Amino acid sequence: MIDYIKLQRLSDKVKNNTATEIEKDDYMILLYRNGSISQIQYDKYLNDKNASDTLSAAVTIGGIILLGYIIGKMVSPETKN
Protein backbone atom coordinates (compact mmCIF):
# COMPACT_ATOMS: atom_id res chain seq x y z
CA MET A 1 0.00 0.00 0.00
CA ILE A 2 1.24 3.46 -0.85
CA ASP A 3 2.06 5.99 1.88
CA TYR A 4 -0.16 8.89 0.78
CA ILE A 5 1.27 11.35 3.28
CA LYS A 6 4.81 10.67 2.08
CA LEU A 7 3.61 10.84 -1.53
CA GLN A 8 2.02 14.25 -0.92
CA ARG A 9 5.09 15.62 0.84
CA LEU A 10 7.48 14.43 -1.85
CA SER A 11 5.14 15.48 -4.66
CA ASP A 12 4.98 19.02 -3.27
CA LYS A 13 8.76 19.23 -3.02
CA VAL A 14 9.33 17.89 -6.53
CA LYS A 15 6.66 20.21 -7.95
CA ASN A 16 8.20 23.25 -6.19
CA ASN A 17 11.77 22.31 -7.20
CA THR A 18 12.82 22.07 -3.55
CA ALA A 19 13.35 18.30 -3.46
CA THR A 20 16.83 16.94 -2.93
CA GLU A 21 18.14 14.22 -5.24
CA ILE A 22 17.38 11.66 -2.53
CA GLU A 23 13.80 12.93 -2.20
CA LYS A 24 13.33 12.77 -5.98
CA ASP A 25 14.67 9.23 -5.94
CA ASP A 26 12.31 8.31 -3.07
CA TYR A 27 9.38 9.81 -4.97
CA MET A 28 10.13 7.86 -8.12
CA ILE A 29 10.71 4.63 -6.16
CA LEU A 30 7.39 5.14 -4.37
CA LEU A 31 5.56 5.53 -7.68
CA TYR A 32 7.41 2.60 -9.25
CA ARG A 33 6.79 0.20 -6.37
CA ASN A 34 3.12 1.18 -6.40
CA GLY A 35 2.91 0.30 -10.08
CA SER A 36 2.05 3.88 -10.96
CA ILE A 37 4.96 4.25 -13.36
CA SER A 38 6.42 1.60 -15.63
CA GLN A 39 9.86 0.05 -15.57
CA ILE A 40 10.65 2.07 -18.71
CA GLN A 41 9.66 5.34 -17.04
CA TYR A 42 11.66 4.49 -13.94
CA ASP A 43 14.70 3.49 -15.99
CA LYS A 44 14.44 6.71 -17.99
CA TYR A 45 14.52 8.66 -14.73
CA LEU A 46 17.53 6.69 -13.48
CA ASN A 47 19.42 7.21 -16.73
CA ASP A 48 18.81 10.97 -16.85
CA LYS A 49 17.84 12.43 -13.50
CA ASN A 50 17.91 15.90 -15.05
CA ALA A 51 15.08 15.02 -17.46
CA SER A 52 12.40 17.39 -16.24
CA ASP A 53 9.78 15.81 -18.51
CA THR A 54 10.03 12.51 -16.62
CA LEU A 55 9.64 14.23 -13.25
CA SER A 56 6.82 16.41 -14.56
CA ALA A 57 4.96 13.31 -15.71
CA ALA A 58 5.59 11.68 -12.34
CA VAL A 59 4.17 14.72 -10.52
CA THR A 60 1.04 14.48 -12.66
CA ILE A 61 0.73 10.76 -11.92
CA GLY A 62 1.24 11.39 -8.21
CA GLY A 63 -1.43 14.08 -8.29
CA ILE A 64 -3.90 11.68 -9.87
CA ILE A 65 -3.15 9.06 -7.21
CA LEU A 66 -3.68 11.62 -4.45
CA LEU A 67 -6.91 12.86 -6.03
CA GLY A 68 -8.19 9.29 -6.18
CA TYR A 69 -7.27 8.82 -2.54
CA ILE A 70 -9.12 11.98 -1.50
CA ILE A 71 -12.21 11.07 -3.53
CA GLY A 72 -12.14 7.60 -2.02
CA LYS A 73 -12.05 9.09 1.47
CA MET A 74 -14.97 11.38 0.66
CA VAL A 75 -17.08 8.54 -0.76
CA SER A 76 -16.22 6.09 1.98
CA PRO A 77 -15.22 8.06 5.10
CA GLU A 78 -15.22 5.00 7.32
CA THR A 79 -12.35 3.49 5.31
CA LYS A 80 -8.98 3.96 6.94
CA ASN A 81 -5.86 4.52 4.77
N, C-alpha and C positions, 0 to 999 in steps of 0.2 A: 504494500500500500504506500502511496506517495505521501510525503510529509508536506501538507499544503502550506503550513506556516513558513517552513524553510523555503518552499518554492516561491511564495510571495516575496519574502525578504530578498532572496537572490534575484528574482525577476526585477524587482524595483532597482536594485543596484546595477544590474546589467543594463536596464533601460536608461538609467541616469548616467551611465558611464562612470560609475564610482566603484564598480566591482574590481577586486584584485584578480590576478590571473587564477589564483586558487579558487576564488568564488565563482569565476566563470567556468572553470573546470567542474566544480561541484554542481553547478546549475546544469551543465550539459550531461553530466553523469546521471543526475536525478531524472532528467527527461529521458535519457537513453534506457535506464533500468526500468522505467515505468512503461516503456514501449511507445512513448510519445514521439520519439524521433527514431529514424532508421539507423542501421549500422552504417550505411553510406553517409548519412548526414553527420553522424558522430565522427566517422573517420575523416570527413572533410574538415570538420572543426579541428581535429587533432593535427591534421597536416598543415593547416594554415589558421592559426589562432587569431590572426589579424583580419580574417575575412569577416567583415561586418555584416555581410548579407546572411551568413550562416547564423550569427548571433541574433540578428534582427528576426529571422524566421523562428528561431527558438523562443524569443520573447513573445512573438505572436502565438505560438503553440502553447507556451506556458500560460498566457492570458486566457486562452480558450479553456484550458484545463481548470483554471481558477474560476472562471465564469460558470462552468459546469458544476463545480463544487458548490458555489454559492447558490445557484438555482436549485440544486439537489437539497441543500439545507433549507431553503425556503419552502419547497414542496413537501419535504418530509422532515420537519423540525425535530422529531423524536430520534432521528438517526444520529448517532455519534460518529465523528470522523468519517 
